[in-house]
Amino acid sequence: RGSRGGSRRRRFRPRAARPLARLYVRFEKQRSFERAFEALAGGAILFRDVMVDIECAYDASGYFTERRIMARRLAHEKRVRRATLDARRAAERPRTPPKAVAKRHDMALSALRRTLDDTHDQDGDVPSERRAIRALEEAEALCRRMRRAKSADDGERGALMRATRACERLVEKVEAAKLRTVRLKERRRQFSLLLDVQSQLDALENCGKFAQLVREQAPDLRGCTVLVPTDDAFLGDDDAFEDDCWGVHVIDGPWKMGDMAVAGRVLGRHVDTRHGIRTRVQPDGRYAVWLDTDPSPPRRALVLEMDISCQHGTVLHVVDGILYPDFKR
């Protein structure tokens, strides 16, 4: 109400009717704000001994997040109801008798035991075989215990299932290890049956002159690649194979002909590294070798027989010509 003098007095409002304060809280992430709002919405907090009611909350972008939180709550409740219904249906479902479960696992364990017995006859012992035998014994003990039991809960059934699966994995490892051992022994046996270089050269047809050279000079041909010229390459001259020819006909390392073709250029034992050996595939499908330092067109030597393995990792390739690094022929 106004006063007589025309002045208007300010109406008094009790302090309790006015808001005490406004709290502004900044959250770094939307998820942290939603978690805080979910805990405080519709409630109150104690701030400096004053109870402050929480009526509304907004996120940083100004959108009200109550719908999002309610949707998350409803989804969680739906998952809980579904899990409860599944558990109730599982409890009401007729269970397989323990003897039937034990019989099924016993058949699987018997098959695994037979597999282990078959692999045990093979040569070689692997550490995984002992682990597989122990796991089989434990699984068979669980199977006998379930066969004698009148009822079995989910824990016992799950333990037997896990034990059977562990045995299957271990037996697979044993089979793989035994197979690797057998393959390695077979490879070693085949390697031991290989002929030495001199015997292999003597067994080759139309290579007697080069075999005689190797027998007389006795070069070290272990773990290398040898380009063996035929007798026709000598052209009736036994001295046609000169001393420098050893440096290009003997290559360090066991090279298959396909690997030489992929590499394109390899170096022999010649002191001059310019004498590289080129390998290419001819249009007719045969391999040809020649030297980098040969004049154009180079003198090519066709490969007649290739990839002849010998002891100590030596590989022989039969060619129809002699490679000369000194340009004399």
N, C-alpha and C positions, 0 to 999 in steps of 0.2 A: 504494500500500500504506500502511496505517496504521502509526504508530510504537507503541512500547511504552507510552508515556504516554497513549495514547488520542488524541493529536492526529493529525490527518490532514494530511499535506503536500500542497501543490498540485502536480499533475503539470506538468512542464515540456513545453511544446510549442515546437518550433522556430518562429522568427518567419517563416520562409519559408512555413510551412504555413498561416499565417493570412492573410486578405486584407489587403493594405496599406491600401486606401482604397476608398471608394465615391464615384463621381462622379455628381453630379446636374446635368444640363444641361437648361435650359428653352428650348424652341423656341416662337417666336411663332406659327408656322403649322404645320399638319399636313404640308403638302408639304415644308417645309424639314426636318422631322424624318425623313420618309421618305427624303429624299435623303441625309441624314447616315447613317441606318441602312443604306441600301443600300451606302454606301461603307465602313462600318465593321463591319457584321455578319460574324461569322466571322473577323475579323482582330484587329489589336491596334494600339494607339496608344502613343506614347512620351510619358509625362507625367513631367516633372522627372527625366529620365534613368532612368526606371523603365518597363519594358515592361509595359503593362496589357492583359490579354486581355479581349475583348468577347464575352461569352457570350449575353446576351439584352438585349433593349431593349423598352421599353413606351412607348406614346404618352401624352399628357396624360390621356386618359380611361381608360387602363388596358387598352386592347385591343391585342393583339399584331398588328403590322402586317406580319409577314413574308408572310402569304398575299396581302395586297394587292400587295406589291412583286413577288412571284413571278408573280402574275396579269399585272401590267404587263410584266414581262420576257417572259412567254409571248406576250402580244399583240404585242409588238415583234418577236419572232422570227417570229411568224406573218406579220406584214406584210412582213418581209424575204424570207421564203420565197415569198410570193405575188408580190412585185415581181420576184424572180429568175426565177420560173417564167414570168411575163408577158414579161420581156425575152428569155428563151430561146425562147418560142413566136413572139415577133415576129421574132427573128433567123432562125428556121427557116421562117417564112411566105414564100411566093414573092412577090417584090417586083415592082411594076409597072415595066416598062422605062422608062428616062429619056425615050425618044422619045414614048411614049404620054402620060407626064405633061406633057411640053412641049406636045404637041398639044392636050391638054385646056385647059391654061392659055392657050395661044395663041388658042383660040376665044373664051375669056372676055375676053381683052385686046382682041381685034378688035371684039367687041361694045361694049366700053367706048369704044374709039377712035371707032366710028361714032356713039355717043351724044354724045361731045364735039364731033365735027364738026357734028352737027345743031344742038347748042346754040350753037356758035360763029357760025352764020349769024344768030342773033338779035342784036339791038342790045344793046350794053352789054358791058363787060369786067369781070370780077370777079377778085380776087387768087387765089382758090382754083382758077381755071381754069389758071393757069400752074403751080401746084403739082401739079395733076392731070396735066398734060402731062409734067412732069419725072418724076413717079412712074411714068407709063406707059412712058416711054422706058427707065427703069431696069429695070422688070419685063420688058419685051420683050428687053432685053440678057441678063437671066438666063435667059429662055426660049430664046434662041438658043444660049447656052452649054450648057444642058442638052440641047438637041437634038443637039449635036455630041458630047456626052460618051457614053462607053460604059457608065458606071456613075455612080450618084449616091448619096451617103449621106443620112442623115436631115437633116443640117444644110442641105444644098443644097435638098432638097425643101421643108423648112420655110421657108427664106428665100424661095423662089418663091411658096409659099402665102401668106406674110405680105405680100409685095409685091402680089399680086393682090387680097387683101382691102383693103389700104390704097388701092389704085386705085379699088375699088368705093365705099369710103366718100367719097373725094374727088370722084368723079363725082356721087354723090348730093348732095353739098354744092353742086356747080356747078349742077346742075339746079334745086335749091331757090332758089339765089341768082338765077339767070336768070328763074325764074318770078316771083319777087318784083319784079324789075326790069320785066318785061313788064306785070304788074298795075299797078305804079305809073305807068308811061307811059300805059297805057290809061285810068287814072283821071284823069291830067292832061289827056289828049286829050278825054275827055268833059267835064271841067270847062271846057276852052277852048271847047267847042261850046255852052255854056250862053248864054242870052240875058241881056242886062243887065236891070235892074229895069224900066226904062221900056218896053223892047221886049216884055218878058213881060207887063206890064200891058196894053199895046195888043193883045196877042194873045189875052187872056182875053175870053170872051164875057160880055156884060152887066156889064162893069166899066169902061165908058168914062168915067164921071164921076170916079171916083177916079183914073184914069190922067191925066185933065186936071188934077186938083188937084196931083198929083205933078209934072206938067210945069210948072205955073205956080209952085209954091212951091219946088220942087227941094230937098226935105229930104235929109239924108244917110242913106241906107238901106243902107249897106254893112255886111255881117256882122250883120244883125239879122233879126227876125221881124216880118212885117207882116200884120195882119188886114185884108184887103181887103173892104170892103162892096160889095155889088152895086148896080146902078142902082135896083132896086126899093126898096132901103133908104132912099134919099133922099126917097121919097114926092113926087116932083115938085118939091122945093125944092132948088135947087143949093147953097144956103147951109146945108143941114142939117148938114154935116160941119163942126163948129166947131174953133177952134184948140186947145181943151183935149182934143179927141178924138185928136189926134196922140199925146198922152202915154200913152194906153191902147191905141191900135191899133198902135203901134210898140214892140216889145220888144227889148231888147239881147240879142244872142246868137242864133245859128241854132237855133231850137227846132222839132223835129218835133212833130206833134200828139200822138203817142204819149208822147213825153217830157214834154210839158206835162201830159198826163193823169196820168202817174206822179208828177210833182212836185206836182200838185194846185193850187198857187198860184205864180204868177210875177208879177214887177213890170215894168211898162212904163217909159216915159221920163217919166211924170208926176212933178211935183215933190212931190206928196203921196203918201207911201208907203202910205197907207191904201187907195188904189185898186189893190188886187191883182186879178189876173185868175185866175178859177177855171175849170178845165177838167174836165168829167166826160163819161162815156159814157152816152148815153140808153138806155132799154130797147130802142129800135128799132135800136141799134148805131151811131147817128150821134153825133158829138161836139157838145158845146154849151159856150159860153163866156159868162161874165157877170162883173160886178164885185162885189167884197166890199161896197162901200158902197151898192149898190142896195137899195131897200126890199124887204121880203118881200111877195110872191114876186119874185125878181129878174127883170129883163128878159134873157132868154136869147137868144143869137144862135147859130143852128145853123151848123155848118161844112158847106159844100157841096163844096168842093174843098180838098185839103190837101197839104202837103209838095211844093210847087212850087219847085224849086231854081232859083236865078239865079246870075249871076256875083258874085264877091266874097263868097260864102257866104250870100247873102240867101235867106230862105225865105218863101214867100207862102202864106197860108191865106184862101180865099174864104169869107166869112160872109154871112148874109142880113140882118144888122142892124148898126146903129151903136151903139157903147157910149158913153154920156154920163156923165162923172164928176161933173157938177154938178147932177144931179137935175132938170134943167129939163124933161126929156121922159120 
